[in-house]
Amino acid sequence: MASTYYQYYLLLKSIKVISVQKQLESHMWPPNSRDAVTIELAEITKPEHMISLSIEHQSLKMVVKALEYLHPASPSIDGSQLR
Protein backbone atom coordinates (compact mmCIF):
# COMPACT_ATOMS: atom_id res chain seq x y z
CA MET A 1 0.00 0.00 0.00
CA ALA A 2 2.90 2.37 0.67
CA SER A 3 4.05 2.00 -2.94
CA THR A 4 0.58 3.10 -4.14
CA TYR A 5 0.81 6.27 -2.06
CA TYR A 6 4.28 6.91 -3.44
CA GLN A 7 2.98 6.50 -7.01
CA TYR A 8 0.24 9.05 -6.30
CA TYR A 9 2.84 11.38 -4.81
CA LEU A 10 5.00 11.13 -7.94
CA LEU A 11 1.98 11.72 -10.17
CA LEU A 12 0.84 14.80 -8.23
CA LYS A 13 4.38 16.12 -8.15
CA SER A 14 4.49 16.08 -11.98
CA ILE A 15 1.22 18.04 -12.46
CA LYS A 16 1.69 21.69 -13.40
CA VAL A 17 -0.94 24.42 -13.42
CA ILE A 18 -0.62 26.73 -16.43
CA SER A 19 -2.50 29.78 -17.70
CA VAL A 20 -4.37 29.50 -20.98
CA GLN A 21 -6.28 31.80 -23.30
CA LYS A 22 -9.53 30.14 -24.25
CA GLN A 23 -12.62 31.09 -26.21
CA LEU A 24 -15.74 28.96 -25.84
CA GLU A 25 -18.81 28.99 -28.07
CA SER A 26 -21.92 27.05 -27.13
CA HIS A 27 -24.71 26.30 -29.60
CA MET A 28 -27.93 24.31 -29.58
CA TRP A 29 -28.96 22.18 -32.58
CA PRO A 30 -31.58 22.28 -33.85
CA PRO A 31 -32.18 25.83 -32.59
CA ASN A 32 -35.25 26.46 -30.43
CA SER A 33 -35.81 22.75 -29.85
CA ARG A 34 -36.58 21.30 -26.41
CA ASP A 35 -34.60 18.19 -27.39
CA ALA A 36 -31.60 20.09 -28.78
CA VAL A 37 -28.04 18.78 -28.88
CA THR A 38 -25.43 20.92 -27.14
CA ILE A 39 -22.47 21.69 -29.41
CA GLU A 40 -19.46 23.41 -27.86
CA LEU A 41 -16.45 24.69 -29.74
CA ALA A 42 -13.41 25.59 -27.64
CA GLU A 43 -10.32 27.27 -29.00
CA ILE A 44 -7.20 27.56 -26.89
CA THR A 45 -4.62 29.97 -28.28
CA LYS A 46 -1.98 30.02 -25.54
CA PRO A 47 0.30 28.28 -24.66
CA GLU A 48 -0.39 26.32 -27.87
CA HIS A 49 -3.15 26.40 -30.44
CA MET A 50 -5.84 23.74 -30.08
CA ILE A 51 -9.48 23.44 -31.09
CA SER A 52 -11.90 20.96 -29.59
CA LEU A 53 -15.49 20.14 -30.41
CA SER A 54 -17.92 18.48 -28.04
CA ILE A 55 -21.39 17.19 -28.84
CA GLU A 56 -23.64 16.29 -25.92
CA HIS A 57 -27.08 14.71 -25.72
CA GLN A 58 -28.75 11.90 -23.79
CA SER A 59 -29.41 10.01 -27.03
CA LEU A 60 -26.54 8.62 -29.11
CA LYS A 61 -28.83 8.81 -32.14
CA MET A 62 -29.09 12.61 -31.76
CA VAL A 63 -25.30 12.91 -31.36
CA VAL A 64 -24.81 10.98 -34.62
CA LYS A 65 -27.40 13.20 -36.38
CA ALA A 66 -25.61 16.34 -35.17
CA LEU A 67 -22.27 14.94 -36.34
CA GLU A 68 -23.72 14.22 -39.77
CA TYR A 69 -25.19 17.75 -39.89
CA LEU A 70 -21.79 19.29 -39.11
CA HIS A 71 -20.04 17.41 -41.97
CA PRO A 72 -16.69 17.05 -40.16
CA ALA A 73 -13.62 17.63 -42.35
CA SER A 74 -11.77 14.69 -40.85
CA PRO A 75 -12.71 11.28 -42.26
CA SER A 76 -11.88 9.78 -38.85
CA ILE A 77 -14.85 11.60 -37.31
CA ASP A 78 -17.80 10.58 -39.45
CA GLY A 79 -20.08 9.08 -36.83
CA SER A 80 -20.04 5.59 -38.34
CA GLN A 81 -17.96 4.20 -35.46
CA LEU A 82 -20.61 5.44 -32.99
CA ARG A 83 -23.39 3.25 -34.36
WOHU-V441348 format. One line per field, one symbol per residue. phi: phi as a letter, one per 30 degrees, with the letter a starting at -180 (. if undefined). psi: psi as a letter, one per 30 degrees, with the letter a starting at -180 (. if undefined). Layout:
BEGIN
phi = ???
psi = ???
END
This chain:
BEGIN
phi = .ddddddddddddddbcbdbcbbbcbbcbddicdcdddccccbccbdbdabbbbbbadcdedddedddddhdddddbcidddd
psi = eeeeeeeeeeeeffkkklklkkkkkklkklkgkfhlkkkkkkkkfkflkkkkkkkklfkeeeeeeeeeefikfkffiffeff.
END
